[in-house]
Amino acid sequence: MADITRRLGWRHLRGAPTAHIRHHRSGKLLHDGPGLSFWFRALTAALSEVPVDDRELAMTFHARTSDFQDVAVQATVTYRISDPALASARLDFSVDPDTGVWRGAPLEQLGTLLTETAQQHALAVLARTTLSSALVDGVTAVRERIAAGLGAEPRLPATGIEVVAVRVMALRPEPEVERALRTPAREQIQQEADKATYERRAVAVERERAIAENELDSQIELARREEQLVDQRGTNARREAEEHAAADGVRAEAEATRTVRLSEAEATRTVRLADAEAARSVRLARAEAEGSREVGDARAHAQAAWLRVHADVDVATLNALTGTRLAENLPNIDSVTISPDVLTGLLARFGAGGGSGGGGAGA
């Protein structure tokens, strides 16, 4: 869109390098070219702006194959306006002198023309092609047919349109048909996958068998070596037992010799101790006999002396000594309780004793 500014009743237009500007006044062409910049009066100027850059036109349409299957075609057409003067003469590219906006919709007209033309040629190709062939080679065939058809279309050069390139991205059937078409391929892929799985399992089984055989051979070899080991261990144990028996014999002989020697030494020591103990017992017996004899003599002399002493003492002194000894040997009496009955009896006995004593004394 051209950039237009206002200054005191005048207008200034500044175009882009990719826009071809044509300025007419009173039927005369004053300015013609891309990227122009000039002043003009709005009341007398007739302006048109034709884009000369490459433009992409995406299109999607449906077609029917020879086996009556619906397919969707996605394509893109790249075009450009090679003759702006011819295009502005055939299509309305005029712009408003106040705003610089197109008065009509020329690009939509070009899009409709290109889309319908391309669709016409694509339908002609697909109508004679089966769905399976269209899905395999339809993209190339449709692209070539659309490119050839647009190149041979007389209206495009007459309008100043040049087709630069044609691209067809996809040809797709309906979702249900597409799923149905995928089924055989999926089944084939699944069969190949199953086959690969079975082969892998077979290889795995073969490898497991080989591994099992190797393990069995290893176990057999291990058992044989264990048998050899057991034999060797038996031989070693037998040798060790023989060596232990010989060592035990030597040890027993040495122990017997040592025991005999110890027994002889112990017997000698026992005899010596018995002799010493007998001599000591004899000496102790003699000493005890001598001591007993001396003690007996001493006691006899003491008893004789005691008897000699008491033989010369009168009876009263002996009674006093007897009472003293009796008092010394009696237990300690802290208090004595005498009842009236006991006191009466004692007094009676004392009175009777006193009378008898008096009579005796008088006598």
C-alpha positions in Angstrom: 0.0 0.0 0.0 1.4 3.4 -1.0 2.2 6.0 1.6 0.3 9.2 0.9 0.6 12.5 2.9 -1.3 15.8 2.6 0.2 19.2 2.3 -2.0 22.4 1.5 -4.3 20.6 -0.9 -1.5 18.6 -2.5 -0.7 14.9 -2.0 2.6 13.2 -1.8 2.9 9.6 -2.8 5.8 7.4 -1.8 5.8 3.8 -3.2 7.6 0.7 -2.2 10.4 -0.9 -4.4 8.1 -4.0 -5.0 5.1 -1.9 -6.1 4.7 -0.5 -9.7 3.0 2.9 -9.6 1.1 4.3 -12.6 0.0 8.0 -12.5 -2.5 9.3 -15.1 -3.8 12.8 -15.4 -6.4 13.7 -18.0 -5.6 10.4 -19.7 -1.9 11.0 -19.9 0.6 8.8 -18.2 2.8 11.0 -16.0 4.6 8.5 -13.8 5.2 4.8 -14.4 7.6 2.6 -12.5 8.4 0.9 -9.1 9.4 2.8 -6.0 8.3 6.2 -7.3 7.8 9.3 -5.2 6.0 12.4 -6.4 3.4 15.2 -5.7 0.0 15.2 -7.2 -3.5 16.7 -6.9 -6.2 14.4 -5.8 -8.9 15.8 -8.0 -7.0 15.3 -11.3 -4.9 12.2 -10.5 -5.7 8.5 -11.4 -3.3 6.2 -9.5 -2.8 2.5 -9.7 -0.4 0.3 -7.7 0.6 -3.1 -9.1 2.7 -5.5 -6.9 5.6 -7.0 -8.8 7.1 -9.2 -6.1 6.6 -13.0 -6.0 3.5 -14.1 -4.2 2.5 -17.5 -2.7 -1.1 -18.8 -3.3 -2.0 -21.8 -1.1 -4.9 -23.8 -2.3 -6.8 -26.9 -1.0 -9.5 -28.6 -3.0 -11.1 -32.0 -3.4 -11.1 -34.3 -6.4 -12.5 -37.8 -7.3 -10.4 -40.6 -8.7 -11.5 -43.1 -11.3 -12.6 -45.6 -8.6 -14.9 -42.9 -7.1 -12.7 -42.1 -4.1 -12.5 -38.6 -2.7 -9.0 -37.1 -2.2 -7.8 -33.8 -0.9 -5.1 -31.9 -2.8 -2.8 -29.4 -1.1 -0.8 -27.3 -3.4 0.9 -23.9 -3.6 1.4 -21.7 -6.7 4.1 -19.0 -6.8 3.3 -16.2 -9.3 4.3 -12.7 -10.1 2.9 -9.8 -12.3 5.4 -9.5 -15.1 3.6 -6.8 -17.1 2.1 -4.2 -14.7 0.7 -2.1 -17.5 -1.2 -5.0 -18.9 -2.4 -6.2 -15.5 -3.6 -2.7 -14.5 -5.5 -2.6 -17.8 -7.2 -6.0 -17.2 -7.7 -5.8 -13.4 -8.6 -2.9 -11.1 -5.4 -1.9 -9.3 -6.5 1.7 -8.7 -5.9 3.2 -5.3 -7.7 5.9 -3.3 -5.6 9.2 -3.6 -6.4 10.0 0.0 -5.6 6.7 1.7 -3.5 4.7 -0.8 -5.8 1.6 -0.4 -7.0 -0.4 -3.4 -10.5 0.4 -4.4 -11.2 -3.2 -5.4 -9.8 -6.7 -4.7 -7.4 -7.5 -7.6 -5.4 -10.1 -5.7 -8.5 -12.1 -4.9 -9.4 -12.1 -8.5 -6.0 -13.4 -9.4 -6.2 -16.0 -6.7 -9.6 -17.2 -7.9 -8.3 -17.4 -11.5 -5.2 -19.4 -10.5 -7.0 -21.7 -8.1 -9.8 -22.6 -10.5 -7.3 -23.1 -13.4 -5.1 -25.4 -11.3 -8.1 -27.3 -9.9 -9.4 -27.9 -13.4 -6.2 -29.5 -14.5 -5.8 -31.5 -11.3 -9.3 -32.9 -11.6 -8.6 -33.9 -15.1 -5.6 -36.0 -14.1 -7.1 -37.6 -11.0 -10.4 -38.5 -12.8 -8.4 -41.0 -14.9 -6.3 -42.3 -12.0 -7.1 -44.9 -9.4 -6.7 -44.1 -5.7 -3.7 -46.4 -5.2 -1.9 -44.9 -8.3 -2.8 -41.4 -7.2 -1.3 -42.0 -3.7 1.8 -43.5 -5.3 2.5 -41.2 -8.3 -0.3 -38.6 -8.0 1.8 -35.8 -6.5 4.2 -35.7 -9.4 1.5 -36.2 -12.0 -0.7 -33.5 -10.6 2.2 -31.0 -10.1 3.4 -31.5 -13.7 -0.2 -31.2 -15.1 -0.9 -28.1 -13.1 2.4 -26.5 -14.2 1.8 -27.4 -17.8 -1.8 -26.2 -17.7 -1.0 -22.9 -16.1 1.8 -22.3 -18.6 -0.5 -23.0 -21.5 -3.4 -21.0 -20.1 -3.8 -18.0 -22.5 -5.6 -15.8 -20.0 -2.6 -15.6 -17.7 -0.2 -14.0 -20.2 -3.0 -11.8 -21.4 -3.4 -10.5 -17.8 0.3 -10.1 -17.3 0.7 -13.0 -14.9 3.7 -15.3 -14.9 3.7 -18.6 -13.0 7.0 -19.1 -11.2 6.6 -22.5 -9.6 4.0 -25.1 -8.6 4.2 -27.3 -5.6 1.9 -30.1 -4.6 2.4 -31.1 -0.9 0.0 -33.9 -0.4 -2.8 -36.1 -1.8 -4.8 -37.5 1.0 -7.9 -39.7 0.9 -10.7 -39.7 3.5 -9.7 -40.8 7.0 -11.7 -44.1 6.8 -10.2 -45.0 3.4 -6.7 -44.0 4.6 -7.0 -46.3 7.6 -8.3 -49.1 5.4 -5.3 -48.6 3.1 -2.9 -48.6 6.0 -4.2 -52.0 7.2 -2.5 -54.3 4.7 0.8 -52.4 5.1 0.5 -52.6 8.8 -0.3 -56.3 8.6 2.7 -56.9 6.3 4.9 -54.9 8.7 3.4 -56.9 11.6 4.1 -60.2 9.9 7.7 -59.1 9.1 8.0 -58.0 12.8 6.6 -61.4 13.9 8.9 -63.2 11.6 11.9 -61.3 13.0 10.6 -62.0 16.5 10.4 -65.7 15.8 13.8 -65.7 14.2 15.2 -63.9 17.1 13.6 -66.4 19.5 14.9 -69.3 17.4 18.4 -67.8 17.6 17.9 -67.2 21.3 16.8 -70.8 21.8 19.8 -72.0 19.9 22.1 -69.8 21.9 20.5 -71.0 25.1 20.9 -74.6 24.1 24.6 -73.9 23.3 24.9 -72.2 26.7 23.2 -75.1 28.4 25.6 -77.5 26.7 28.5 -75.4 27.8 27.2 -75.3 31.3 26.7 -79.1 31.3 30.3 -79.6 30.0 31.5 -77.2 32.7 29.6 -79.1 35.4 31.0 -82.5 34.1 34.5 -81.1 34.2 33.9 -79.6 37.6 32.6 -82.9 38.9 35.7 -84.7 37.5 38.0 -82.1 39.1 36.0 -82.4 42.4 36.5 -86.2 42.3 40.3 -85.6 41.9 40.1 -83.1 44.7 38.4 -85.6 46.9 41.0 -88.3 46.2 43.8 -85.9 46.8 42.1 -84.7 50.0 41.8 -88.4 51.1 45.5 -89.0 50.4 46.5 -85.9 52.2 44.2 -86.8 55.2 45.7 -90.3 55.3 49.2 -88.9 55.3 48.3 -86.4 57.9 46.8 -89.1 60.1 49.9 -91.3 59.7 52.1 -88.3 60.6 49.8 -87.5 63.6 49.9 -91.1 64.7 53.7 -91.2 64.6 53.9 -87.9 66.4 51.4 -89.2 69.0 53.6 -92.3 69.5 56.7 -90.2 70.1 54.7 -87.9 72.3 53.3 -90.9 74.3 56.7 -92.4 74.7 58.1 -89.2 75.9 55.2 -88.6 78.2 55.6 -92.2 79.6 59.3 -91.6 80.2 58.6 -88.3 81.9 55.8 -89.9 84.0 58.2 -92.7 85.1 60.8 -90.2 86.1 58.3 -88.0 87.9 56.9 -91.1 89.7 60.4 -92.1 90.8 61.1 -88.6 91.9 57.8 -88.3 93.7 58.3 -91.7 95.4 61.8 -90.6 96.6 60.4 -87.3 97.8 57.5 -89.1 99.5 59.9 -91.5 101.3 62.1 -88.6 102.4 59.0 -86.7 103.6 57.7 -89.8 105.4 61.1 -90.3 107.1 61.3 -86.7 108.1 57.7 -86.7 109.3 58.4 -89.9 111.3 61.5 -88.4 112.9 59.5 -85.2 113.6 56.7 -87.2 115.1 59.1 -89.2 117.3 60.7 -85.9 118.4 57.3 -84.4 119.1 56.2 -87.5 121.0 59.3 -87.4 123.1 58.9 -83.8 123.7 55.2 -84.1 124.6 56.0 -87.1 126.9 58.8 -85.1 128.6 56.5 -82.2 128.9 53.7 -84.3 130.3 56.0 -85.9 132.8 57.3 -82.6 133.9 53.8 -81.1 134.2 52.6 -84.2 136.2 55.6 -83.9 138.5 54.9 -80.2 138.9 51.2 -80.9 139.6 52.1 -83.6 142.0 54.5 -81.4 143.9 51.9 -78.6 143.9 49.2 -80.9 145.2 51.4 -82.3 147.8 52.4 -78.8 148.9 48.6 -77.7 148.9 47.7 -80.7 151.0 50.6 -80.1 153.3 49.5 -76.5 153.8 45.8 -77.4 154.4 46.8 -80.3 156.7 48.1 -77.8 159.3 45.1 -75.4 159.1 42.2 -75.7 161.5 38.6 -76.6 160.5 37.2 -73.0 160.8 39.8 -71.7 158.5 39.0 -74.4 156.0 35.3 -73.6 156.2 36.0 -69.9 155.6 38.2 -70.7 152.6 35.5 -73.0 151.3 32.8 -70.3 151.6 35.1 -67.8 149.9 35.7 -70.2 147.0 32.0 -70.9 146.8 31.2 -67.2 146.7 33.8 -66.7 144.0 32.2 -69.4 141.9 28.6 -68.3 142.4 26.9 -66.2 139.7 26.3 -62.4 140.2 23.0 -61.8 142.1 21.7 -58.2 141.7 18.5 -58.5 143.9 16.6 -61.2 145.9 12.9 -61.3 146.4 11.7 -63.2 149.5 8.0 -63.9 149.8 6.3 -64.1 153.3 5.9 -67.8 153.0 9.5 -68.4 152.2 10.6 -66.0 155.0 8.4 -67.7 157.5 9.8 -71.1 156.6 13.4 -69.8 156.7 12.8 -68.2 160.1 11.2 -71.4 161.3 14.3 -73.3 160.1 16.6 -70.8 161.5 14.9 -70.9 164.9 15.0 -74.7 164.9 18.6 -74.6 163.8 19.5 -72.0 166.4 18.0 -74.2 169.2 19.9 -77.2 168.0 23.0 -75.2 167.7 22.7 -73.7 171.1 22.4 -77.0 172.6 25.3 -78.3 170.8 27.3 -75.3 171.7 26.5 -75.6 175.4 27.5 -79.1 175.3 
